[in-house]
Amino acid sequence: MAGTQLVSRMFEVIGEALQVDHFQLVAFDFRQRPFFQQFRGKKPVLGEGERLNLINRALEKRELLSGRVNHGQDILAACYPFCSQGRMFGFAYLEKHNPEATLTETEMDILSSALPVVRLLSRESSPPEEVKVQPENTGLEFLGLSQPFRLIRELVDKVKEVSSPVLITGESGTGKELIARIIHHSGVRRRGQFVAVNCSAIPDNLLESELFGYARGAFTGALRDRPGLVEEASGGTFFLDEIGDLSLPLQAKILRVLQEKEIRRIGENRSRRVDVRFISATHRNLEQEVAAGRFRQDLYFRLRIITIEIPPLRHRPEDVLVLVNHFLDKYCREMNKPRAFFSPSALELLLKYGWPGNVRELQNEIQRALVLAGNSQVLGEELLSDDIKKSKDRPLSDRWDYSRAKAEFEKKFLGEALRHFNFHRARTAAAIGLTRQGLFRLIKKYGLDRGLN
């Protein structure tokens, strides 16, 4: 079960147990910024300023704060911060619209039982030690927490301090150019230029002059000498995107640059030395292209000294939540909007969807949802594209490693419930919404029967 599903289910159980009129749960990421929230019940009676004042005071004091406010009726409002080992993981805000309502010790215990899952969601969504590959002072970030991401990070750390050619492979939209830029800006060539060219975007008859430059009079319109892009990148990095689309004649000339470290402008009969690191990228399978005779084998061997493969987003679903959180931060800030949140049902659809366009598609989807949402801070599933809505019946990926987290939460929740009811099984089962047989099975599963003896 995904962390968001676990929190949503726990939220419903706690909301029913507390019998409140308005209930809000918010989880923070590692930067102490809200990234997940869920609402239950009626709209809050307290104004936004009053609510924020109560919430901020509770977070500052790191303790439950409650008070009564008269808004035509006697309102009990309370904020419970989820805090552990000096770190804040989120909070719960609730209102009771009954003049005789109180917040009992039992209800406080029920609220405290949410801490393990809120803490889990907060940590798993964006742990700082795993969340990014980022060169200093560039604003470039490659985010994730999956095992493939960690391998990419290790490779980037190894190749950034050398000048060997790097080949980056992956589907369109996975972030190949981003990785190339990070290698350049964090490595030994960061003081030089990063020059990029998309081989599929420029016709062959123009690409040669773009890459290698030309001498005055070399062809009609060549009114002056012009250096090519490879020459401009000397001392830095030259990035050839979609190199699999390069024609065979140009492949031969790129091979010569790699071997001889020199170029020859069109219309000149002398060579010029260049000191360039080559990073190339492609969405094609170059081994198959070599076998089909469309790509030179000797160039392939030259380019692939170091290969970084970026898996598609559907193969690293653990990274989706991190990216959603990042893009919401980024685009809410750029649009000068309050920080928005996807509803649990919308977030579940985002996690189920296959993302054929990878990170670029996810990025565009979040921008679209924020524009359509207007002033609303909650992004519901109705704002999502039709293709994403169709993923409702798909199972969540089994790559999510939350089964152990769920077990830990159930064990702690049941342990606290049993202690609260003095290990009275029938009362405990009734209070937490389980059958007696279901409770007995979980007690045995987690070894909690030892506390009953």
C-alpha positions in Angstrom: 0.0 0.0 0.0 1.4 3.4 -0.9 2.1 5.9 1.9 -0.6 8.3 0.7 -3.2 5.5 0.7 -2.1 4.5 4.2 -2.4 8.0 5.5 -5.8 8.5 3.8 -7.2 5.4 5.4 -5.7 6.3 8.8 -7.2 9.8 8.4 -10.7 8.4 7.8 -10.5 6.1 10.8 -9.2 8.9 13.1 -11.8 11.4 11.8 -14.6 9.0 12.6 -13.2 8.3 16.0 -12.9 11.9 17.0 -16.4 12.9 15.8 -15.2 16.4 14.7 -17.0 18.8 12.4 -13.8 19.8 10.5 -10.6 17.9 10.3 -7.4 18.7 8.4 -4.1 16.7 8.3 -0.9 18.1 6.8 2.4 16.4 6.3 5.7 18.3 5.9 8.7 17.5 3.7 12.3 17.6 4.9 12.3 21.4 4.3 9.5 21.8 6.7 7.1 22.8 3.9 3.6 21.3 3.5 3.4 18.8 0.7 0.4 16.6 1.6 -2.9 17.5 3.1 -6.4 16.0 3.5 -9.7 17.4 4.7 -12.8 15.9 6.2 -16.2 17.2 7.3 -17.6 20.7 7.0 -15.8 23.9 6.0 -13.9 25.5 8.9 -15.8 28.2 10.8 -12.6 30.1 11.9 -11.2 32.5 9.3 -7.9 31.8 7.6 -6.0 34.3 9.8 -7.4 32.8 13.0 -6.6 29.3 11.9 -3.0 30.2 10.9 -2.4 32.0 14.2 -3.5 28.9 16.2 -1.5 26.5 13.9 1.7 28.7 14.0 1.6 29.0 17.8 1.1 25.2 18.2 4.0 24.5 15.8 6.2 27.1 17.6 5.5 25.6 21.0 5.5 22.0 19.7 2.4 21.1 21.7 -1.3 20.8 21.4 -3.1 24.1 21.5 -6.9 24.5 21.7 -9.3 27.3 22.4 -12.9 28.4 22.1 -14.1 31.1 19.7 -17.6 32.5 19.4 -18.6 33.0 15.7 -22.3 33.1 16.3 -21.8 29.7 17.9 -19.3 28.3 20.4 -16.4 26.7 18.4 -13.7 24.5 19.8 -10.6 24.7 17.6 -7.4 22.7 18.2 -4.0 22.1 16.5 -1.9 19.0 17.3 1.7 19.2 15.9 3.3 15.9 14.9 6.8 16.3 16.4 9.5 13.7 17.1 13.1 14.0 18.1 13.1 17.7 17.6 11.7 17.6 14.1 8.3 18.7 12.9 6.6 16.2 10.5 3.2 17.9 10.2 0.0 18.8 12.1 -3.7 18.1 12.6 -6.2 20.9 12.8 -9.8 20.2 14.0 -13.0 22.1 14.9 -16.0 21.0 17.0 -19.1 23.0 16.4 -20.8 21.9 19.6 -20.8 24.4 22.6 -20.4 21.4 25.0 -17.6 19.7 23.0 -14.3 19.0 24.7 -11.0 17.4 23.6 -10.6 14.3 25.8 -7.4 12.5 26.7 -8.6 9.6 24.6 -9.0 11.8 21.6 -5.5 13.2 22.1 -4.2 9.6 22.2 -6.0 8.9 19.0 -4.4 11.9 17.4 -0.9 10.9 18.6 -1.3 7.5 17.0 -1.1 9.2 13.5 2.5 10.3 14.2 4.3 7.1 12.8 2.6 7.3 9.4 2.9 11.1 9.0 6.6 10.7 9.9 7.0 7.9 7.4 5.3 9.8 4.6 7.4 12.9 5.4 10.7 11.0 5.3 9.9 8.7 2.4 8.7 11.5 0.1 11.9 13.5 0.0 14.8 12.6 2.3 17.5 15.2 2.0 20.3 12.7 1.7 18.7 10.9 -1.2 16.6 13.5 -3.0 18.8 15.3 -5.5 21.9 15.5 -7.7 22.6 19.2 -7.7 25.8 21.1 -8.6 26.5 24.1 -6.6 24.9 27.5 -7.5 23.3 26.4 -10.7 19.7 25.6 -9.8 19.9 22.3 -11.7 18.4 19.4 -9.8 17.8 15.7 -10.7 15.5 14.4 -8.1 14.6 11.0 -6.9 14.9 8.3 -4.2 14.7 5.1 -6.2 17.5 2.6 -6.6 18.1 3.6 -10.3 18.4 7.2 -9.2 21.0 6.4 -6.6 23.0 4.5 -9.3 22.8 7.5 -11.6 24.0 9.8 -8.8 27.0 7.5 -8.1 27.9 7.5 -11.8 27.6 11.3 -12.0 29.9 11.7 -9.0 32.5 9.4 -10.7 32.5 10.9 -14.2 32.3 14.6 -13.3 36.0 14.9 -12.4 37.3 13.3 -15.7 37.0 14.2 -19.3 36.0 10.8 -20.8 33.1 10.7 -23.2 29.7 9.9 -21.7 26.7 8.4 -23.4 23.3 9.0 -21.8 20.5 6.8 -22.9 16.8 7.0 -22.1 13.3 7.7 -23.4 12.3 11.2 -24.4 11.5 13.3 -21.4 13.6 11.4 -18.8 16.1 14.2 -18.3 19.1 13.3 -20.4 20.2 16.9 -21.1 19.7 17.8 -17.4 22.2 15.0 -16.4 24.7 16.3 -19.0 24.4 19.8 -17.6 24.9 18.6 -14.1 28.0 16.6 -15.1 29.4 19.8 -16.7 28.5 22.3 -14.0 29.7 20.1 -11.1 32.9 18.8 -12.8 36.4 19.9 -13.8 35.1 21.7 -16.9 32.6 23.9 -15.1 34.6 27.1 -16.0 34.2 26.4 -19.7 31.1 26.6 -21.8 28.3 24.0 -22.1 27.3 23.9 -25.8 24.3 21.8 -26.8 23.0 20.8 -30.2 20.0 18.6 -31.1 21.1 16.5 -34.1 17.5 15.7 -35.1 16.5 19.4 -35.2 18.9 20.7 -37.8 19.1 19.5 -41.5 22.3 17.7 -42.5 23.3 20.3 -45.0 23.3 22.9 -42.2 24.4 20.8 -39.3 28.0 20.4 -40.6 28.6 24.1 -40.8 26.9 24.5 -37.3 29.2 21.9 -35.8 32.5 22.7 -37.5 32.2 26.3 -38.7 33.3 27.7 -42.1 35.8 30.0 -43.7 34.9 33.2 -45.6 33.8 32.4 -49.2 33.4 28.7 -48.5 29.8 28.8 -50.0 27.3 31.4 -51.0 26.5 33.6 -48.0 29.7 32.8 -46.1 30.7 36.5 -45.8 33.1 36.0 -42.9 34.9 33.3 -41.0 32.7 31.6 -38.4 33.8 29.1 -35.7 31.6 26.1 -35.2 29.9 24.9 -32.0 32.6 22.3 -31.3 35.2 25.0 -31.4 33.1 27.3 -29.1 32.9 24.5 -26.6 36.7 24.2 -26.3 37.7 24.0 -22.7 34.2 23.0 -21.8 31.6 20.4 -22.8 29.9 19.7 -26.1 26.5 17.9 -25.8 25.2 16.1 -28.8 21.5 15.3 -28.2 19.9 12.6 -30.2 23.2 11.5 -31.7 21.4 8.4 -33.0 19.8 10.6 -35.7 23.2 11.8 -37.0 24.0 10.9 -40.7 26.8 8.5 -41.4 29.0 11.1 -43.1 28.8 13.4 -40.0 29.3 10.4 -37.7 32.7 10.0 -39.4 33.6 13.6 -38.8 32.6 13.4 -35.1 34.7 10.3 -34.8 37.7 12.2 -36.1 37.3 14.9 -33.6 37.1 12.3 -30.8 40.2 10.6 -32.0 42.4 13.5 -33.2 41.1 16.3 -30.9 40.9 18.6 -33.9 38.4 20.0 -36.4 38.5 21.5 -39.8 36.2 24.4 -40.8 34.4 24.1 -44.1 36.5 25.7 -46.8 39.8 25.5 -44.9 42.7 23.1 -45.5 44.2 23.3 -42.0 43.1 21.7 -38.8 42.4 23.4 -35.5 43.1 21.8 -32.1 40.1 21.6 -29.7 39.9 20.6 -26.1 36.3 19.4 -25.7 34.6 16.8 -23.5 31.8 15.0 -25.5 28.6 14.0 -23.8 26.0 12.5 -26.1 22.5 11.3 -25.6 19.9 9.3 -27.5 16.5 7.6 -27.1 17.5 4.9 -29.6 19.1 1.6 -29.0 22.5 2.2 -30.6 23.5 -1.5 -30.6 20.5 -2.2 -32.8 21.4 0.8 -34.9 24.9 -0.5 -35.4 23.5 -4.0 -36.3 21.2 -2.3 -38.9 24.1 -0.4 -40.4 22.7 3.0 -39.4 25.4 3.8 -36.8 29.1 3.4 -37.0 30.4 0.8 -34.6 33.8 2.5 -34.0 32.0 5.8 -33.1 29.7 3.8 -30.8 32.6 2.3 -28.9 34.2 5.8 -28.6 31.0 7.4 -27.2 30.1 4.7 -24.7 33.3 4.7 -22.5 30.9 5.7 -19.8 27.2 5.0 -20.2 24.4 6.4 -18.0 21.0 4.8 -18.6 18.0 6.8 -17.3 15.0 4.4 -16.8 11.6 5.7 -17.7 9.5 7.1 -14.9 7.2 4.0 -15.0 10.1 1.9 -13.9 11.0 4.2 -10.9 7.6 5.0 -9.4 9.2 5.8 -6.1 10.4 9.1 -7.7 7.0 10.3 -8.7 6.0 11.7 -5.3 9.3 13.5 -5.0 8.9 15.1 -8.4 5.2 16.1 -7.8 6.3 17.8 -4.6 9.2 19.6 -6.4 7.1 20.8 -9.3 4.3 22.0 -7.1 6.8 24.1 -5.1 8.4 25.4 -8.3 5.3 26.4 -10.2 3.3 27.8 -7.3 6.3 30.0 -6.6 6.6 31.0 -10.3 2.8 31.7 -10.6 2.8 33.6 -7.3 0.2 31.2 -5.9 -0.2 29.7 -2.4 1.3 26.3 -2.1 -1.3 23.9 -3.7 -1.8 20.2 -3.0 -3.2 17.3 -4.9 -6.2 15.6 -3.2 -5.5 12.0 -2.1 -7.6 10.6 -5.0 -5.7 12.8 -7.6 -2.4 11.8 -6.1 -3.3 8.1 -6.3 -4.1 8.6 -10.0 -0.7 10.3 -10.6 1.0 7.3 -8.9 -0.9 4.8 -11.0 -0.3 6.4 -14.4 2.4 5.1 -16.6 3.9 8.5 -17.7 4.8 7.7 -21.4 6.2 11.2 -21.7 8.2 10.7 -18.5 9.2 13.7 -16.3 8.4 16.2 -19.0 4.8 15.0 -19.1 4.5 15.1 -15.3 5.9 18.6 -15.3 3.4 19.8 -17.9 0.5 18.0 -16.1 1.2 19.8 -12.9 1.5 23.2 -14.6 -1.8 22.5 -16.4 -3.6 21.5 -13.1 -2.4 24.6 -11.3 -3.6 26.9 -14.1 -7.1 25.2 -14.2 -7.3 25.3 -10.4 -7.5 29.1 -10.3 -7.3 30.1 -6.6 -8.1 26.7 -5.2 -5.3 25.1 -3.2 -6.7 21.6 -3.5 -6.1 20.0 -6.9 -8.8 17.4 -7.4 -8.8 14.6 -9.9 -11.2 16.5 -12.2 -8.3 18.8 -13.1 -6.2 15.9 -14.5 -6.0 14.9 -18.1 -8.3 12.2 -19.4 -5.5 9.7 -20.0 -4.5 10.0 -16.3 -8.2 9.6 -15.1 -8.3 6.3 -17.0 -5.7 4.9 -14.8 -8.1 4.7 -11.8 -8.5 0.9 -12.1 -4.8 0.2 -12.5 -3.0 -1.4 -9.5 -0.3 0.6 -7.8 3.2 -0.5 -8.6 4.5 -3.3 -6.4 7.8 -1.3 -6.3 6.4 0.8 -3.4 8.1 -0.5 -0.3 5.3 0.5 2.2 4.2 -2.9 3.4 6.8 -2.8 6.2 5.8 0.7 7.1 2.2 -0.3 7.2 3.1 -3.2 9.5 5.0 -0.9 11.8 2.1 1.5 12.0 -0.4 -1.3 12.7 1.7 -2.7 15.5 2.2 0.7 17.2 -1.4 1.7 16.7 -2.7 -1.6 18.1 -0.2 -1.5 21.0 -1.3 2.0 22.0 -5.0 1.1 21.7 -4.6 -2.0 23.8 -2.8 -0.1 26.5 -5.4 2.7 26.5 -8.2 0.2 27.1 -6.1 -1.7 29.7 -5.7 -4.6 27.2 -9.5 -5.3 27.1 -9.9 -6.9 23.7 -13.6 -6.4 23.2 -13.5 -2.7 24.0 -10.4 -2.2 22.0 -11.9 -3.9 18.9 -15.1 -1.9 19.2 -13.2 1.4 19.6 -10.9 1.0 16.5 -13.5 -0.6 14.2 -12.3 -4.2 14.1 -14.1 -7.4 14.7 -12.9 -9.3 17.8 -11.6 -12.0 15.5 -9.7 -9.5 13.3 -8.1 -7.9 16.4 -7.1 -11.3 17.8 -5.4 -12.2 14.5 -3.4 -8.9 14.5 -2.5 -9.4 18.1 -1.1 -12.8 17.3 0.6 -11.5 14.1 2.6 -8.8 15.9 3.3 -10.7 19.1 1.2 -8.3 21.2 -0.4 -11.2 23.1 2.8 -11.2 25.3 1.5 -7.9 26.8 -1.8 -9.5 27.8 -0.2 -12.1 30.1 
